[in-house]
Structure formats: C-alpha cells, structure tokens
Amino acid sequence: MSTLLHSPNPKQNKTKKKNNFDILTCPCPHYYSPTPPPPPPPPPPPTTTHKAQTHPYPISTPQKPRPYSKKSPKNKPSNMTSFLCHRLLIKSLLLPSRSTIPRLFHAPNSFSPSLKLTRKSNRRKKSVRTMGSLSTVGNTLRALQYPPARRDDSVVDDYHGVPVPDPYRWLEDPEAEEVKEFVEKQAELTESVLKECEERARLTEEITALFDHPRYETPFRRGEKWFYVHNTGLQAQSVLYVQDDLEGPAEVLLDPNTFSEDGTIALNTYSISEDGKYIAYGISESGSDWVSIKVMSIEDKQVQPDTILWVKFSDICWTHDGKGFFYSRYPAPKEGGELDAGTETNININQSVYYHFLGTDQSEDILCWKDPENPKYGWGATVTDDGKYALLYAQTGCDPSNKLYYFDLSSLPSGLESFKGSNSLLPFTKFIDNFDAQYHYIANDDSLFTFLTNKDASKKKLVRVDFSQPDCWEEVVQEDEKNVLELAQAVNKDKVILCYMSDVKHVLQVRDLKTGAFLHDLPLDIGSISSISSRREDSEFFIGFTSFLTPGIIYKCSLESGTPEMKIFREISVPGFDRTGFEAKQVFFPSKDGTKIPMFIVSKSNLLLDNSHPTLLYGYGGFNISLTPYFSKTCIPLIKNLNFIYCIANIRGGGEYGEEWHKAGCFEKKQNVFDDFIAAGEYLVKEGYTSERKLCIEGGSNGGLLVAACVNQRPDLFGCVLAQVGVMDMLRFHKFTIGHAWTTEYGCAEDNEEDFRNIYKYSPLHNVRRPWEKSGDLSSQYPPIMLLTADHDDRVVPLHSLKLLATMQYTLCTSIENSPQTNPIIGRIEQKAGHGAGRPTKKLIEHAADRYSFMAKVLGASWTEFSSKL
C-alpha cells in the first residue's frame, strides 16, 4: 500500500501548490529506555492522488524573485526563530542558532540467513538471492592492489573477560607519520578508481547546474532592521544581509566568502543584540565543530577586537541590555604549541558557561556555571523573550532530557557587572534538578512559564508552571494520540504555532497560548517545515517549507485579522528541474518482527516495476532524528539522468513516531534498526523496484554505522555501499571528542558488560566476515564499498573509517591469495572538511559526484537525457 504525495499531473501540481494543502493526520515523531516498540501505525490508505480543493484561507500566487521587499510589521526571531528540519546525509548543518535549548551535544550527525526467493509475476522479473553479493552488474573496474597496512597483533583489550584484538590501534593517532602515509596511499587508490567512473564529469556538471540558483532563508527582525541569509547559487558560503525594511535595498552584513580563498571558513552561528546594533558570530575552519566568536558593529560594519576561543556546541545569547552575551566553552584541547583545531581526538569534557562583556578580553569573562563533579554534562544558557530571566540547561549525553535552572537578571541593580572579578558563580535556582524529561522554553509572562515537554508524553505536550509554585503544573495542550508535537512558537501575543509530525509529514496549527484551544489549521502541502521566523509580539511570521519535489517556499502568514492569511513570499526555482516528470509516494512495509515501517520513494512517474531500476536507499535510525521530505539537488540527477529510484526508510531509532519509536532502536534493541533497514531493501526487491545487484545503501554518521552493520549482516542484499563518517568502532567511540555523549543511545562496552554483549554483536569493525566461508560459494563476496571521512571531522573522528577500511581490505582481500573478493573496497578521505557542516559549495558538489559516480559505475547505471513526457 502506498500514498501518492506528488502527482505528475502538471495542472494538478500547479493548482495544488497554490490552492490545495493537504493536512494528513496519522502517527508521528521527535526525541529518545528500553520500552516495547509501539503498536504498528494504522494501515495506510490505498494509493491516492490528492485532488485540488479550495483553500480555507487565501494564498497568493508566486512572485518574481526579488530582494526581501514586502513590508510587514516587526518580526524578529525570538530565541526560537528557526526550527531546522533534519536533512539528507545528516550533515549537521549548524545554521544560525536561535534555539531556546542550547546546542549542548550533537549526535554523530548516528542477519538472518538469506532465503532463496523466486517470485512469479507478469510485472516483475524473478529474483533469486544467495549468501554474499556477486560481482555487481556494472563493475568493470580493474582488480585493485591495496596498499599494505601494518597489523599489530599485540594489541588486545579485555572486555569483561572477552579478549578483543585491535590490530589497527595505531590508526587512532592522526599526527603519526605512518597514519598520514596510510591516508595518502588510500587517497591515491581511490582517485585511480574514480578516474574510471565515466559519469563523474557529467554528474559534476549536472549537480553544479542544479546548485546554480538563488536560495534564501526566512527573514527575521532585530531592533529596527531586517536580516536574511542568501546564496546567489554557486557561492562557497551563504551570505548574511541586512536592510532597514523589507521594501528597501539590502546590504551585505557578513560575507563568509571573504574569510578564506577556498571557502573552508564558514559562518557557524550568529546572534544579533536586541537593539540590532551588534552581531556576535562564530566561525569554524575546515568543517570542525570548534568555533571562534567575533563581534561586529552593524551600523558601520566594523569588526570589534573581541575574540572568544574554544567554543563548541554552544549558542550565543545576548542579555537585553546589549552589554554582552552568554556562551559555552571547553578547556583548550592542547596547552601550548600549535594545534590544527578539528584534527585532535581529545575527549570533550568540563563544558562551562561564561558571560562576555563587549569590548573586553576573554580572560575577563564571567564564569557563570561549571560542574567539575559531572565533567561529561553539557551546559548552556539562554535569556527569556522578556529579558528578565537567564535559563540554564544541563544535558547528559544525547538523551532528550535536561535539568533546568533559572536566575532573575532583574534582581541585579547593576546587572551582571557586579560579578566582574568575583569567584562566585551566578546564583541560579535549581528548578528541575534531574533528567526525568525534556523541558523546552516557549514563552513566559513574568514567572509563569510555558514549556514543551516529553514528561509522561512520548509525543510531547505543552505545560505551564509558575516558578513561584513549582509543584503546580497545568497541561495547556495534551499529548496527541497519533502525531508528534515537534515545535511550538509563540506569536501574536496570545497565540502559539504548533508543528506536528503526522506520518513523517509536517502540519501546522494555530492555538490559544493560554487555553490551548484549537483555532486554525495552516494550509501546507505535504512536506517539511524547515524554519519558522517569528516573535511573540508580532502578528506576522514567516514559514520555510520544502518537499521532495518542491525546492523551497517561504510563506508570510498574518494573524492580524484573526483568520490566518498566507502568502507566498518567495518561491525557489531551480533551472532545469521540472517536477511534472517525477512522483513521490509513501509506502509501509513489515519489518522482521511485524512492525510497520514507513518509506518514501521518489522516482520518475509511471514507473514499471520490473526489478530493473538502480536504487539508492538512505537511512539513519538513531538519536530521535526524523527524516522528513526535502528537496535534494544532489539526488535529482540520479533520478533524472541515471534512472535511479531514491528511497528514504523511516526506521526505528528515529523520532518519526515519538519517543517509544526512538527507544525501540536503542541499547539492546539496536538490532531493530538494522532489521528495519534490511526489510526495506527486501521490500524494494520483492515489489519489483530493483534487484539485489542494483540496490545501493547510503547513510552518514549514525547512518554510516547503519549501512556498515547491514552489509556485514546481509552482504547478499546490496550491490553497493556508501558509508559516510560512520561510527564504526563501537567499543571505543566514547573515548574520542564528544563520543561519550552517545552512550545514552548505544551504551558503553567498557563500563557495562550487558552493553558490551549487545554492541559487540553489531559493531562494524568487529563483524567483518568472509561470506564465502559461510555459504561455501566462492562467488559470494561483499558488494563494492566506499567509506567516506574527512580529516577535520571532530564529531565522528576519521579513525573509525580508517580502521574499518584497513580491516575490510585485510580480511576480505589481502590476507588471502586469489581472494574471491574482487569488488572494490575504497576510502574517500577529504582534506579541509569535517562532519558535514560548513562544507563549501564546490566541495559539496565534488563529494556528491565522487560517491555517486562510483555507485553508478558499479551498478551499471548509464546516462540518459531526461524528458518530462514520460
């Protein structure tokens, strides 16, 4: 069963975009205990085409591209202006942060024997599986000579009585000359393979063309000025603009393209003072998570002498007097000497909160909070919309729970300056001093606060409490039975915008902030909310929207009349992309234990199910992260010119159906995640979309772990594997940078024997097996594999991919004379890049062209010119 999300009918699409926004309500998503999996969602409706209907509210027609020029009342972001949907490949794109819960930690952005199946159908070809991938359909690559890598068999760890060899431990030292030589030789080998991939140049050209169009983010207001982010198309980094009003000319405020010649220094985060006079902005180099904060005067665009170092996983939050801001930092990872920040592997602990006064040296900053007894806690501060309170959040790992302290800033007659030179921490009141749930600030009227919480609510709810009466909590909006409440944003003084996830699509509602009473649905097409820009005192706000076949729309919505009025403020147009030849649908399939799993399928329209199509299956499955519909400039050419089918499996471990869905993929239940993804591949073969030899799987970060574990368990099911920046050594991940934060998702093999037993079963590094030894069939082998990492990835450090690369090449290839493993196993190790954030446009294009041309080569996909007349 499937639900058609986008019809190929051009008239219908045009009408639908302007006049029909379907509101689908079904089960849904957001954050992460070993509880039984939720019951399967209700069976999906039959395949349907959404027909045009009349809008309940007026929607204007698209306007021609122009600078932000529509005049509207004040609209600045509150501390929660931008709710960022998760994007493909989990790039952890750290866009300007305005979140009320500071970014304390970031996720690693984290089989059964085969069956012979013969399926007869007048629509489908027969499909037969054997254990281990055969040589892939299009793999005409020469046999590879892998560079030797030293094995140190003396390195053996004892995990709860179990000896575990680690012969490539030496690859954990990025500064060692031996490691640098290994990386260099692997890079040379990979480049020699890529030179044989015929579609590399054409993919580069086509993806470049799809990038070459103007892109905008939702505008917001600070003081008397408007701000927005814009990229003309092929600029390495997007640029921040400022204008006096939406009808006036815009000026460049910050252009990160001037920071470096190659575009590898990026604008990581920024925050503008309440009066609009200053901007504090963080820059990161080569994709590293480390941030340096600078300050600029907005009026004259003069950079101030203020410089703040060793900031990571932090927001910047100004006090309303404009004298300074809160931020969080770690101790310097290395004292003395030079350090190429982002290449080190030191564990990140002892994060502390500081306050910086404008015009002063960092050494004079106030230490507001530290917790040496809990060095792995993450800490961050924010300021309420009225400027009265500073809120302090503590988080342990990536679990969706936090402590919450507060401090009344108005109680200080001379402000925070009274703490200058003092050794005392700020006297925060410990309002919630445990990790039983998550509390996310939405709004407050003096001491009466509204929070979004998962307390006794897997799918979240709105609650209210007065700080003066901490035991009296009131439910404002109850937990929905099926849909997950992802976002709440106060607007128009006494209203609140709620963003729900309904069967992995977003829907918006307007409710009364005080009573929670439902007022209106906001009409949107089926897709994802990428951002909401608003502030409580304004009646107007902006909504960013995208979907698989919609590059991007910014809506302006007004509540001034009481009835929502939505207009298309700006619609992104991509030259060369015509959605009428494509379709996107959602299907549900059973996993190994019978749980129904949703999956999106994007393809050319009128697809013939004959098992002939090359297919890319993407997944993540962790950290309560949901994969919602989005437009991918890098995947469109695969569908358009290489005849691919593109699929996203919304497997357990994500947030698609609430906390129970997430918990069903954690700790001892992590195998559910792999079973779900394997079932997705089996479904695509069984239903005739593709065959085992033409099915590629891809994932990044936790998704890199996913695809590496799945190919270990079912090498027969896949024709290619692209594993990006994956967590591959599951026994030692907690020892490097921020890896310790992921123990709330995976467990810790070193500290807990049960965790070790669970993790050891699927850890990619420790489960590479020769499939021909199990099956007795010498034609069985692993499919072609590309492992991707980067030298400045200090989220999931490169050693994970390097150790797995060496292990696979040795176990499957070089340790055996005339090995049956002839499919290539290579590593793409990028220079001056990190986990994904801040990668310049040119590198994004090269990254996509390299991995997808390799995929096309080994799957035998050939280039065709696209015609929408299918």
Sequence and secondary structure as in RCSB ss.txt:
>XXXX:A:sequence
MSTLLHSPNPKQNKTKKKNNFDILTCPCPHYYSPTPPPPPPPPPPPTTTHKAQTHPYPISTPQKPRPYSKKSPKN
KPSNMTSFLCHRLLIKSLLLPSRSTIPRLFHAPNSFSPSLKLTRKSNRRKKSVRTMGSLSTVGNTLRALQYPPAR
RDDSVVDDYHGVPVPDPYRWLEDPEAEEVKEFVEKQAELTESVLKECEERARLTEEITALFDHPRYETPFRRGEK
WFYVHNTGLQAQSVLYVQDDLEGPAEVLLDPNTFSEDGTIALNTYSISEDGKYIAYGISESGSDWVSIKVMSIED
KQVQPDTILWVKFSDICWTHDGKGFFYSRYPAPKEGGELDAGTETNININQSVYYHFLGTDQSEDILCWKDPENP
KYGWGATVTDDGKYALLYAQTGCDPSNKLYYFDLSSLPSGLESFKGSNSLLPFTKFIDNFDAQYHYIANDDSLFT
FLTNKDASKKKLVRVDFSQPDCWEEVVQEDEKNVLELAQAVNKDKVILCYMSDVKHVLQVRDLKTGAFLHDLPLD
IGSISSISSRREDSEFFIGFTSFLTPGIIYKCSLESGTPEMKIFREISVPGFDRTGFEAKQVFFPSKDGTKIPMF
IVSKSNLLLDNSHPTLLYGYGGFNISLTPYFSKTCIPLIKNLNFIYCIANIRGGGEYGEEWHKAGCFEKKQNVFD
DFIAAGEYLVKEGYTSERKLCIEGGSNGGLLVAACVNQRPDLFGCVLAQVGVMDMLRFHKFTIGHAWTTEYGCAE
DNEEDFRNIYKYSPLHNVRRPWEKSGDLSSQYPPIMLLTADHDDRVVPLHSLKLLATMQYTLCTSIENSPQTNPI
IGRIEQKAGHGAGRPTKKLIEHAADRYSFMAKVLGASWTEFSSKL
>XXXX:A:secstr
 EEEEE S HHHHHHHHHH                                    SS B       SS    S  
   TT       GGG         SS                    SSS      SSB S TT            
  TT EEEETTEEEE TTGGGG TT HHHHHHHHHHHHHHHHHHTT TTHHHHHHHHHHHH S EE   EEETTE
EEEEEE SS SS EEEEESSTTS  EEEE GGGS SSS EEEEEEEE TTSSEEEEEEEETT S EEEEEEETTT
TEEEEEEEEEE S   EE TTSSEEEEEE   SSSSS   TTS        EEEEEETTS GGG EEEE  TTST
TEEEEEEE TTSSEEEEEEEETTSS  EEEEEEGGG TTGGGGGTT       EEEE S SS EEEEEEETTEEE
EEE TT TT EEEEEETTEEEEEEEEE   SS EEEEEEEETTTEEEEEEEETTEEEEEEEETTT  EEEEE   
SSEEEEEE  TT SEEEEEEEETTEEEEEEEEE TTSS EEEEEEE   TT  GGGEEEEEEEEE TTS EEEEE
EEEESS   SS   EEEE    TT        TTTHHHHHHH  EEEEE  TTSSTT HHHHHTTSGGGHHHHHH
HHHHHHHHHHHTTS  GGGEEEEEETHHHHHHHHHHHH GGG SEEEEES    TTTGGGSTTGGGGHHHH  TT
T HHHHHHHHHH GGG    HHHHH  TT B   EEEEEETT  SS THHHHHHHHHHHIIIIITSTT S  S E
EEEEESS  SSTT  HHHHHHHHHHHHHHHHHHHT       S  
